[in-house]
Amino acid sequence: MKYKEGFSSALVESLLASSPPGDVLDPFSGIGTTALTARRLGRSAIGIEIMPVGNLNARAMTAFADGSVASRIEAAGRDLVNRMKQGDAREEFFFPHVRITNGAFPESTENEIAKAREFIADIDDTELATVLTAACVASVEEVSYTRKDGQYLRWDPRSGRTRSTKLDKGAIPSLRAAVGRRLELMLRDCHVIRELYQGPKPRFIDGSCLTELRSLPASSVQAVVTSPPYANRYDYTRTYALELAWLGYGEDAIKALRQSLLSATVENRSKRQLLREAYADSAGLTGVFASVDEHPALQEPLAILREHADELGNPYVIRLLEHYFLEMGVVVNELARVVADGGRVFMVNDNVRYHGEEIPVDIILSDLAEQAGFRCRVIRVLPRGKGNSSQQMGRFGRREIRKCVYEWERL
C-alpha cells in the first residue's frame, strides 16, 4: 500500500526499547506499524485509527501474521482475477464515484472494478475478504488516471478533467493485472510477515481517538508511540478519495469523515461543543480549554496572524490552529489518564509556519503534557528540518522548521 504518512518499524522498536514493559497504544494508528511492531516484541497493543484505509491494511497484515489466511488466499485470488475477465457485474457494484473521483478510470477498468467488488461481497470469510479488499484498494491508484501529490490528486489529461500535460502516467494496467501482481507480492511476503509479527494479536479500533480514548481504562498502557496529523492543511479525505469511495464512502460520508478527523485543514469546524458533550463527566476539560486558550506560545503567533488576516493565503488557518491545539490538548490529557505511572509517550510531529510565523508545536504540546502530569524528558530534533512553501520563502526567506520526536514520562 502506498502510504507515505507512516513511520518505520525500526523507529518504533528503538523507541519502545526505552519504555517500561507492558501494553502499547497508538491513538493515530495509520496502517498499524506501532501495534504490529509491539506484537513482534511480545507486547499487547491497541491502535486507534479513523481513516478506514489504515485499519484495512493493519487487519490484512494481521491476518497474514496469524498465518491462517495464506493457505486460502492463493485460490481465492486466482478466482478473483478470473472473475474480472468474465461477464457483467450487477449495477450496484459499479464504482460509487464521488465528485472528486469522476473520470478516474478507463471504461474497461470500471467494469473490472464492478466484478471485483461483486466477487468480494459474496465471500463469507471475513479475513479473506479483508485481504482481497486490501489488494484491490492498494491497486486502485495504479489503475487510475490519478497520482497522489501532497494533499492533492494530480490528473492525467486522458481523464478529461484537465488539459494539463504535467502528468502522463503512460500505459495504465488492467485491474486484474495490478491485483494479480499485488497478490503475488502478498503471497511471496507472507512468511516474512509471519516471522516479523508473531505475538499477541493487536486490537484495532475504528474511530477518532478524541472519543475512543474514553473507552480505555486509566493507567492501562505503559507506552505510546504515535504521530498525529500535522497542522499543515493536509486533507486525507481528498488524498485517499479513490480508496474511500471503493470502501463505500459517498459524498456525505466523506464530508462527515473530514469533520471527524483531527482538525488539520481549513475546512474543519470547531469540535468544542462535541468535546464538552463527550467529556461531560471530566472535571479536567475546562482546564484543558483554558490552557490552550491562554497559552502564550500559541496566542502570540495567533495574534500576529489575526493582524495580517487580510494578507493570508487563507485566513482560516487561524481557525485551523485554534482547533488543532484544542483537540490535541484533549488527546494529551487523555493520554495522561491512560498511561500508567512511569510510562512513556513518544510523539513524532513537525512545527509549522504561516505568513512567516513559526508555530512551535513541539514546545506547546510538551508544555500541555507537563500540565497534564507528564515530564518532558527530551525533544529530539532532526539535524535537518523541513523547508517552507515557495510562497513563504519568496516573501519571508527560507527558514528550516523543526521536525521532532517528543518523549514524555508519566509522573
Solvent accessible surface area in square Angstrom, and as a share of the most:
residue,aa,sasa,rsa
1,M,65,0.29
2,K,113,0.48
3,Y,45,0.17
4,K,138,0.59
5,E,58,0.26
6,G,39,0.37
7,F,44,0.18
8,S,60,0.39
9,S,28,0.18
10,A,74,0.58
11,L,55,0.27
12,V,0,0.00
13,E,65,0.29
14,S,67,0.43
15,L,12,0.06
16,L,3,0.02
17,A,87,0.67
18,S,56,0.36
19,S,15,0.09
20,P,42,0.26
21,P,118,0.74
22,G,27,0.26
23,D,57,0.30
24,V,0,0.00
25,L,0,0.00
26,D,1,0.01
27,P,2,0.01
28,F,31,0.13
29,S,6,0.04
30,G,11,0.11
31,I,47,0.24
32,G,0,0.00
33,T,21,0.12
34,T,1,0.00
35,A,1,0.00
36,L,3,0.02
37,T,0,0.00
38,A,0,0.00
39,R,12,0.04
40,R,65,0.24
41,L,69,0.34
42,G,50,0.48
43,R,30,0.11
44,S,50,0.32
45,A,6,0.05
46,I,31,0.16
47,G,0,0.00
48,I,0,0.00
49,E,17,0.07
50,I,37,0.19
51,M,15,0.07
52,P,25,0.16
53,V,1,0.01
54,G,1,0.01
55,N,1,0.01
56,L,22,0.11
57,N,17,0.08
58,A,0,0.00
59,R,88,0.32
60,A,5,0.04
61,M,63,0.28
62,T,7,0.04
63,A,3,0.02
64,F,9,0.04
65,A,5,0.04
66,D,50,0.26
67,G,14,0.14
68,S,56,0.36
69,V,0,0.00
70,A,22,0.17
71,S,99,0.64
72,R,79,0.29
73,I,1,0.00
74,E,103,0.46
75,A,50,0.39
76,A,12,0.10
77,G,3,0.03
78,R,132,0.48
79,D,73,0.38
80,L,0,0.00
81,V,29,0.17
82,N,55,0.28
83,R,53,0.19
84,M,2,0.01
85,K,120,0.51
86,Q,104,0.46
87,G,61,0.58
88,D,132,0.69
89,A,14,0.11
90,R,118,0.43
91,E,149,0.67
92,E,113,0.50
93,F,30,0.13
94,F,77,0.32
95,F,11,0.05
96,P,45,0.28
97,H,59,0.26
98,V,6,0.04
99,R,157,0.57
100,I,47,0.24
101,T,0,0.00
102,N,74,0.38
103,G,34,0.32
104,A,0,0.00
105,F,13,0.05
106,P,31,0.19
107,E,142,0.64
108,S,75,0.48
109,T,3,0.02
110,E,34,0.15
111,N,63,0.32
112,E,9,0.04
113,I,0,0.00
114,A,0,0.00
115,K,17,0.07
116,A,0,0.00
117,R,42,0.15
118,E,13,0.06
119,F,43,0.18
120,I,18,0.09
121,A,62,0.48
122,D,96,0.50
123,I,36,0.18
124,D,143,0.74
125,D,47,0.24
126,T,109,0.63
127,E,50,0.22
128,L,18,0.09
129,A,20,0.16
130,T,25,0.14
131,V,0,0.00
132,L,0,0.00
133,T,18,0.11
134,A,2,0.01
135,A,0,0.00
136,C,0,0.00
137,V,1,0.01
138,A,13,0.10
139,S,0,0.00
140,V,0,0.00
141,E,14,0.06
142,E,59,0.27
143,V,0,0.00
144,S,0,0.00
145,Y,28,0.11
146,T,0,0.00
147,R,103,0.38
148,K,33,0.14
149,D,58,0.30
150,G,20,0.19
151,Q,34,0.15
152,Y,128,0.49
153,L,19,0.10
154,R,116,0.43
155,W,33,0.12
156,D,2,0.01
157,P,45,0.28
158,R,119,0.44
159,S,16,0.11
160,G,68,0.66
161,R,102,0.37
162,T,42,0.24
163,R,235,0.86
164,S,50,0.32
165,T,113,0.66
166,K,179,0.76
167,L,12,0.06
168,D,110,0.57
169,K,36,0.15
170,G,34,0.33
171,A,99,0.77
172,I,34,0.17
173,P,35,0.22
174,S,37,0.24
175,L,0,0.00
176,R,87,0.32
177,A,40,0.31
178,A,1,0.01
179,V,0,0.00
180,G,17,0.17
181,R,114,0.42
182,R,53,0.20
183,L,9,0.05
184,E,119,0.53
185,L,79,0.39
186,M,37,0.17
187,L,48,0.24
188,R,154,0.56
189,D,48,0.25
190,C,22,0.13
191,H,107,0.48
192,V,60,0.34
193,I,22,0.11
194,R,104,0.38
195,E,128,0.57
196,L,67,0.33
197,Y,17,0.07
198,Q,101,0.45
199,G,39,0.37
200,P,51,0.32
201,K,129,0.55
202,P,10,0.06
203,R,128,0.47
204,F,21,0.09
205,I,19,0.10
206,D,84,0.43
207,G,19,0.18
208,S,20,0.13
209,C,6,0.03
210,L,5,0.02
211,T,56,0.32
212,E,49,0.22
213,L,0,0.00
214,R,68,0.25
215,S,72,0.46
216,L,3,0.02
217,P,92,0.58
218,A,62,0.48
219,S,64,0.41
220,S,35,0.22
221,V,1,0.01
222,Q,43,0.19
223,A,0,0.00
224,V,0,0.00
225,V,0,0.00
226,T,0,0.00
227,S,28,0.18
228,P,3,0.02
229,P,27,0.17
230,Y,49,0.19
231,A,1,0.01
232,N,37,0.19
233,R,82,0.30
234,Y,64,0.24
235,D,3,0.01
236,Y,35,0.13
237,T,1,0.01
238,R,76,0.28
239,T,4,0.03
240,Y,6,0.02
241,A,0,0.00
242,L,2,0.01
243,E,3,0.01
244,L,0,0.00
245,A,0,0.00
246,W,11,0.04
247,L,51,0.25
248,G,50,0.48
249,Y,60,0.23
250,G,31,0.30
251,E,56,0.25
252,D,112,0.58
253,A,42,0.33
254,I,10,0.05
255,K,95,0.40
256,A,60,0.47
257,L,14,0.07
258,R,32,0.12
259,Q,37,0.16
260,S,49,0.31
261,L,15,0.07
262,L,12,0.06
263,S,0,0.00
264,A,4,0.03
265,T,9,0.05
266,V,23,0.13
267,E,63,0.28
268,N,2,0.01
269,R,153,0.56
270,S,63,0.41
271,K,12,0.05
272,R,71,0.26
273,Q,104,0.46
274,L,88,0.44
275,L,0,0.00
276,R,109,0.40
277,E,117,0.52
278,A,39,0.31
279,Y,7,0.03
280,A,88,0.68
281,D,115,0.60
282,S,32,0.21
283,A,105,0.82
284,G,33,0.32
285,L,15,0.07
286,T,105,0.61
287,G,40,0.39
288,V,15,0.09
289,F,13,0.06
290,A,39,0.30
291,S,28,0.18
292,V,4,0.02
293,D,61,0.32
294,E,130,0.58
295,H,12,0.05
296,P,101,0.63
297,A,26,0.20
298,L,1,0.00
299,Q,49,0.22
300,E,116,0.52
301,P,10,0.06
302,L,0,0.00
303,A,45,0.35
304,I,52,0.27
305,L,0,0.00
306,R,107,0.39
307,E,131,0.59
308,H,61,0.27
309,A,34,0.26
310,D,131,0.68
311,E,76,0.34
312,L,19,0.09
313,G,88,0.84
314,N,34,0.18
315,P,64,0.40
316,Y,114,0.44
317,V,4,0.02
318,I,19,0.10
319,R,80,0.29
320,L,1,0.00
321,L,0,0.00
322,E,59,0.26
323,H,17,0.08
324,Y,0,0.00
325,F,0,0.00
326,L,3,0.02
327,E,0,0.00
328,M,0,0.00
329,G,4,0.04
330,V,3,0.02
331,V,1,0.00
332,V,1,0.01
333,N,45,0.23
334,E,8,0.04
335,L,0,0.00
336,A,5,0.04
337,R,70,0.26
338,V,0,0.00
339,V,2,0.01
340,A,17,0.13
341,D,113,0.59
342,G,30,0.29
343,G,0,0.00
344,R,34,0.12
345,V,0,0.00
346,F,0,0.00
347,M,0,0.00
348,V,25,0.14
349,N,0,0.00
350,D,5,0.03
351,N,0,0.00
352,V,6,0.03
353,R,16,0.06
354,Y,24,0.09
355,H,26,0.12
356,G,12,0.12
357,E,48,0.22
358,E,39,0.18
359,I,0,0.00
360,P,27,0.17
361,V,1,0.00
362,D,2,0.01
363,I,85,0.43
364,I,1,0.00
365,L,0,0.00
366,S,6,0.04
367,D,51,0.26
368,L,10,0.05
369,A,0,0.00
370,E,85,0.38
371,Q,103,0.46
372,A,26,0.20
373,G,20,0.19
374,F,3,0.01
375,R,107,0.39
376,C,32,0.19
377,R,103,0.38
378,V,60,0.34
379,I,45,0.23
380,R,106,0.39
381,V,75,0.43
382,L,83,0.41
383,P,142,0.89
384,R,176,0.64
385,G,12,0.12
386,K,57,0.24
387,G,28,0.27
388,N,20,0.10
389,S,55,0.35
390,S,82,0.53
391,Q,138,0.61
392,Q,28,0.12
393,M,60,0.27
394,G,72,0.69
395,R,143,0.52
396,F,74,0.31
397,G,34,0.33
398,R,135,0.49
399,R,112,0.41
400,E,80,0.36
401,I,6,0.03
402,R,86,0.31
403,K,56,0.24
404,C,2,0.01
405,V,14,0.08
406,Y,0,0.00
407,E,5,0.02
408,W,0,0.00
409,E,29,0.13
410,R,52,0.19
411,L,118,0.59
